[in-house]
Amino acid sequence: MTRLQRLILTDFRNYTRLVWEPSRSPIVLTGDNGSGKTNLLEGLSLLVPGRGLRGARNADLPLRAPDGTPASAGGWGVTAKFSDTNGSFEVATGMEAGRDGGARRFLLDGVALRGRGAIAEYLSAVWLTPQMDRLFGESTSGRRRFLDRLVVSMTPHHARELAACERATAQRNKMLGVGQVDDIWLAAIEDAMARHGVAVVAARRDLVAQLNRTGADPRGAFPSAELSLVCAIAQRLEEEPALAVEDWLRQQLRANRALDRARGLATLGANRTDFALHDRETARNAAEASTGQQKTLLIGIILAHARLMGAGGHVPPMLLLDEPLVHLDTRRREALLETLLDFSTPVLLTGTDREPFAPLENRAAFVHLEDGRLKEE
């Protein structure tokens, strides 16, 4: 059992200073639009590696003065205290005032961490936002970021491999774009793209296989989703060892230089991965499904991922669900709320009204937000 004992937000989004000690979990946050519900979830999401549930830049996070300028010279902070079977621990992140545009810091029990990946040994999180309802109608890059967030939650070093692959890809694009054809330098960059790219795709492929094995949720309210990677590298990994695929990718990158120069991007690599999703029972592809059907498939994936982490020796994640009941019918709303009671980690849900969360009466904490102030009901 992991419990959120205290949350402190300082000069963060619409919060000047918030100190909150939740009484229990799940926690239902209600309030008008703009009251700060999503901001509170975002603060918690920033305690784990990554850019949080909005993917925001550091410069967008500080409290703003009425004229739109950052308050406190751009400084902000999020601190949370948790407890589990091993005791309590405190995680903090933020930026010091006057360091706008710099890297944010992470602290564990007051001690600065050199690498944010160490946080993953103590805390993890998965989330659902209204923007994700459009996941299957958006760009490939949006789906790829979603998949990579799930991979990083289970395999923190995936973030390093991904960053290294993206740096190498950007360097190659720049060199080709300005007409540089130094064969030795390009070959070194392409070697990095191949090594890190194959590692990135292999991690994505492994997670997809695990999620597919996990299958439907135990209550059967959400469909069992079948994921499949749409990626030439993943296809090669089905038949060849990783080292052989790296060699193949190096050759392809060299052969594609003229094409990639003309198009201004790498036409082959980990940066081109996409994934498809369909309902196992009906075989309906998510891209062709209604908004409500897409939402049920997405929730099914997130619940499967949370169960997978809880059962696989990983740190069970917090569930941060922003407006999760939108687009769900009554049966699935009730099933989702009932399912969330099974999780022994902090679960936070938001909504404008209390009534849709009625099945959680007397079983969850209900908190109302108004102008950045909390009132537990």
C-alpha positions in Angstrom: 0.0 0.0 0.0 1.4 3.4 -1.0 -0.3 6.4 0.5 0.0 10.1 -0.4 0.4 11.8 3.0 1.0 15.4 2.0 1.2 17.6 -1.2 2.7 21.1 -1.2 2.5 23.3 -4.3 4.4 26.6 -4.3 4.0 29.3 -7.0 2.9 26.5 -9.3 0.3 27.2 -12.0 -2.7 28.8 -10.2 -1.4 27.9 -6.7 0.5 30.4 -4.6 0.8 28.0 -1.7 -1.1 24.8 -1.2 -0.5 22.4 1.7 -2.9 19.3 1.5 -3.0 16.1 3.5 -5.4 13.7 1.9 -7.4 11.5 4.2 -7.7 8.4 2.0 -7.7 7.1 -1.6 -9.3 7.1 -4.1 -9.6 10.9 -4.1 -12.3 12.6 -6.2 -11.5 16.3 -7.1 -14.5 18.3 -8.2 -14.8 22.0 -9.2 -15.5 24.3 -12.0 -13.3 24.5 -15.1 -10.2 26.5 -14.3 -10.4 25.8 -10.5 -7.0 24.0 -10.6 -8.0 20.3 -10.7 -5.7 19.4 -13.7 -2.9 21.6 -12.3 -2.9 19.6 -9.1 -2.7 16.3 -11.0 0.1 17.8 -13.2 2.1 18.7 -10.1 2.0 15.0 -9.0 2.9 13.9 -12.5 6.0 16.0 -12.5 7.4 14.1 -9.5 8.3 11.2 -11.9 10.7 11.3 -14.8 9.4 13.2 -17.8 7.5 16.5 -18.5 4.3 15.6 -16.8 0.8 15.0 -18.1 0.7 18.2 -20.2 4.3 17.8 -21.6 4.8 21.5 -20.5 8.0 23.5 -20.7 9.5 24.6 -17.4 8.8 28.2 -18.3 5.0 27.5 -18.5 4.8 26.1 -14.9 5.3 29.1 -12.5 2.4 31.1 -11.0 1.6 34.1 -13.2 1.0 37.6 -12.0 -2.1 39.5 -13.4 0.0 41.0 -16.2 1.1 37.5 -17.3 4.7 37.6 -16.0 5.9 34.8 -13.8 5.6 35.4 -10.1 8.7 34.9 -7.8 11.0 35.4 -10.8 9.9 32.1 -12.3 10.6 29.8 -9.4 8.2 27.0 -8.5 8.1 23.8 -6.5 6.1 20.6 -6.0 6.8 18.4 -2.9 5.0 15.3 -1.8 5.4 12.9 1.1 4.4 9.3 0.6 4.4 6.2 2.8 4.6 2.5 1.9 5.6 -0.7 3.6 9.2 0.4 3.9 8.3 3.7 5.6 7.9 7.3 4.4 9.8 9.3 1.7 9.6 12.7 0.3 10.0 13.6 -3.4 10.4 17.2 -4.6 10.9 18.9 -7.9 11.0 22.5 -9.2 13.1 25.4 -10.2 14.8 28.1 -8.2 13.7 31.7 -8.7 15.8 33.5 -11.4 16.6 30.3 -13.3 14.0 30.5 -16.0 14.8 28.1 -18.8 17.1 26.0 -16.7 16.8 22.4 -15.8 14.5 21.6 -12.9 15.9 19.8 -9.9 14.8 16.6 -8.2 15.2 15.9 -4.5 14.6 12.7 -2.6 14.3 13.2 1.2 16.0 16.6 0.8 19.0 15.3 -1.1 19.5 16.5 -4.7 19.6 13.7 -7.3 22.1 13.6 -10.2 19.8 11.7 -12.3 16.0 11.8 -12.1 15.8 8.1 -13.0 16.5 7.2 -9.4 13.0 8.4 -8.6 11.6 5.4 -10.4 12.9 3.2 -7.6 10.4 4.9 -5.3 7.6 6.4 -7.4 5.8 5.9 -10.7 2.6 7.3 -12.3 0.3 6.7 -15.2 -2.4 9.2 -16.3 -5.3 9.8 -18.5 -6.3 13.2 -19.8 -9.0 14.5 -22.1 -6.4 15.3 -24.8 -5.6 11.6 -24.9 -9.2 10.9 -26.1 -8.0 12.0 -29.5 -4.9 9.8 -29.5 -6.0 7.7 -32.5 -7.0 10.7 -34.6 -3.8 12.6 -33.9 -0.3 12.5 -35.3 2.0 9.5 -35.1 4.3 11.4 -32.8 1.5 11.7 -30.2 1.0 8.0 -30.1 4.7 7.4 -30.0 5.1 9.7 -27.0 2.2 7.9 -25.2 3.8 4.5 -25.8 7.2 5.8 -24.7 5.7 7.1 -21.4 4.4 3.6 -20.7 7.8 2.1 -21.5 9.7 4.6 -19.3 7.4 3.8 -16.3 8.5 0.2 -16.4 12.0 0.6 -17.8 13.5 4.0 -16.7 16.7 3.7 -18.7 14.5 3.8 -21.9 14.5 7.6 -21.4 18.2 7.7 -21.9 18.2 5.5 -24.9 15.4 7.6 -26.4 17.2 10.9 -25.7 20.4 9.6 -27.3 18.6 8.4 -30.4 16.7 11.7 -30.8 20.0 13.7 -30.4 21.7 11.6 -33.0 18.7 11.9 -35.4 18.6 15.7 -35.0 22.4 15.9 -35.6 22.1 13.9 -38.8 19.1 15.9 -40.0 21.1 19.1 -39.4 24.2 17.9 -41.2 22.3 16.7 -44.2 20.2 19.9 -44.3 23.3 22.1 -44.6 24.9 19.8 -47.2 27.6 18.4 -45.1 28.7 15.0 -46.4 31.6 14.1 -44.1 31.4 10.3 -44.5 33.2 9.5 -41.2 31.2 11.9 -39.1 27.9 10.9 -40.7 28.8 7.2 -40.2 29.4 7.8 -36.5 26.1 9.6 -36.1 24.3 6.8 -38.0 26.0 4.2 -35.8 24.5 6.0 -32.7 21.1 6.1 -34.4 21.3 2.4 -35.1 22.5 1.3 -31.6 20.1 3.5 -29.7 17.3 3.2 -32.1 17.2 -0.6 -32.0 17.3 -0.5 -28.2 14.4 1.9 -28.2 12.3 -0.2 -30.5 13.1 -3.4 -28.7 11.9 -1.9 -25.4 8.7 -0.7 -27.1 8.2 -4.2 -28.6 8.7 -5.9 -25.3 6.1 -3.7 -23.6 3.6 -4.3 -26.3 4.1 -8.0 -25.9 3.6 -7.8 -22.2 0.4 -5.7 -22.5 -1.0 -8.1 -25.0 -0.4 -11.0 -22.6 -2.0 -9.1 -19.8 -5.3 -9.0 -21.7 -8.7 -7.7 -20.5 -9.4 -6.3 -17.1 -10.6 -8.9 -14.6 -14.2 -7.4 -14.4 -14.6 -7.6 -18.2 -16.0 -4.1 -18.5 -13.3 -2.8 -20.7 -12.3 -4.6 -23.9 -9.2 -6.6 -24.3 -7.0 -4.5 -26.6 -4.4 -5.9 -29.0 -1.5 -3.6 -29.8 0.8 -4.0 -32.7 3.9 -1.9 -33.6 3.9 -0.4 -37.1 7.7 -0.2 -37.5 10.2 -1.6 -40.0 12.8 -2.1 -37.2 10.3 -4.1 -35.1 9.5 -6.3 -38.0 13.2 -7.1 -38.4 13.5 -7.9 -34.7 10.9 -10.5 -35.2 13.3 -12.5 -37.3 16.8 -11.4 -36.5 18.9 -10.7 -33.4 19.4 -7.1 -32.4 23.0 -6.8 -33.6 22.0 -7.9 -37.1 19.2 -5.4 -37.1 21.6 -2.7 -36.1 23.9 -3.6 -39.1 20.9 -3.5 -41.4 19.8 -0.1 -40.1 23.2 1.4 -40.5 23.2 0.3 -44.1 19.8 1.7 -44.7 20.6 5.0 -43.2 23.7 5.3 -45.4 21.7 4.4 -48.5 18.9 6.9 -47.6 21.1 10.0 -47.2 20.0 11.6 -50.5 16.3 10.9 -49.8 16.5 12.1 -46.2 18.3 15.3 -47.3 15.5 16.0 -49.8 12.8 15.4 -47.2 14.5 17.1 -44.3 14.1 14.1 -41.9 15.1 10.5 -41.3 12.7 8.3 -43.3 13.7 5.2 -41.3 14.4 4.8 -37.6 12.9 4.7 -34.2 11.5 8.2 -34.9 9.1 6.6 -37.4 7.5 4.0 -35.0 3.7 4.0 -34.7 1.3 1.5 -33.1 -2.1 0.2 -34.0 -4.8 -0.9 -31.6 -7.9 -3.0 -32.0 -10.6 -4.7 -29.9 -9.8 -8.4 -29.8 -13.5 -9.4 -29.5 -14.8 -7.3 -32.4 -11.6 -6.8 -34.3 -12.5 -3.1 -34.7 -9.5 -0.9 -35.2 -9.3 2.0 -32.8 -8.9 4.5 -35.6 -12.3 3.5 -37.0 -14.1 3.4 -33.6 -16.3 6.0 -32.0 -14.9 8.4 -29.4 -16.5 6.3 -26.6 -15.1 3.1 -28.0 -11.7 4.6 -28.3 -11.9 5.8 -24.7 -12.8 2.3 -23.4 -9.8 0.8 -25.3 -7.5 3.5 -24.0 -8.7 2.9 -20.4 -8.2 -0.8 -20.9 -4.5 -0.2 -21.9 -3.9 2.1 -18.9 -5.4 -0.4 -16.4 -3.5 -3.3 -18.0 -0.3 -1.3 -17.7 -1.0 -0.4 -14.1 -1.8 -4.1 -13.2 1.4 -5.2 -15.1 3.6 -2.8 -13.1 1.9 -3.9 -9.8 2.5 -7.6 -10.5 5.9 -7.5 -12.2 8.3 -6.3 -9.4 8.0 -2.7 -10.5 6.9 0.2 -8.3 3.0 0.2 -8.6 2.0 3.5 -10.2 -0.2 6.4 -9.0 -3.3 6.7 -11.2 -4.0 10.3 -12.2 -7.2 10.4 -14.1 -8.4 13.7 -15.4 -12.1 13.7 -16.4 -12.0 9.9 -16.8 -15.8 9.4 -17.0 -16.4 11.6 -20.1 -17.6 9.6 -23.1 -18.3 6.5 -21.0 -21.8 5.0 -20.6 -23.3 4.3 -17.2 -22.2 0.7 -17.0 -18.6 1.4 -17.8 -18.5 4.4 -15.5 -19.6 2.2 -12.6 -17.2 -0.5 -13.6 -14.2 1.9 -13.8 -14.9 3.3 -10.4 -15.3 -0.1 -8.9 -12.1 -1.3 -10.5 -10.1 1.6 -9.1 -10.9 0.5 -5.5 -8.7 -2.5 -6.2 -5.5 -0.4 -6.5 -3.3 0.0 -3.4 -1.7 3.2 -4.7 -2.9 6.8 -4.8 -5.7 7.2 -7.2 -6.9 10.7 -8.1 -9.9 11.5 -10.3 -11.3 14.8 -11.5 -14.7 16.0 -12.6 -16.8 19.1 -12.6 -19.7 17.5 -10.6 -19.9 15.0 -7.8 -23.0 13.1 -9.0 -21.2 10.9 -11.6 -18.9 9.6 -8.9 -21.8 8.5 -6.6 -20.7 4.8 -6.6 -17.7 6.0 -4.6 -19.7 7.6 -1.8 -18.4 6.6 1.6 -15.5 4.7 -0.1 -13.4 7.7 -1.4 -12.4 11.1 -0.3 -14.4 13.9 -2.0 -12.5 17.2 -2.3 -13.9 20.4 -3.8 -11.6 22.9 -5.5 -12.4 26.6 -5.8 -9.9 29.3 -6.7 -7.0 27.1 -5.8 -8.4 26.2 -2.4 -9.3 22.7 -1.2 -12.3 21.7 0.9 -12.8 18.0 1.8 -16.5 17.2 1.9 
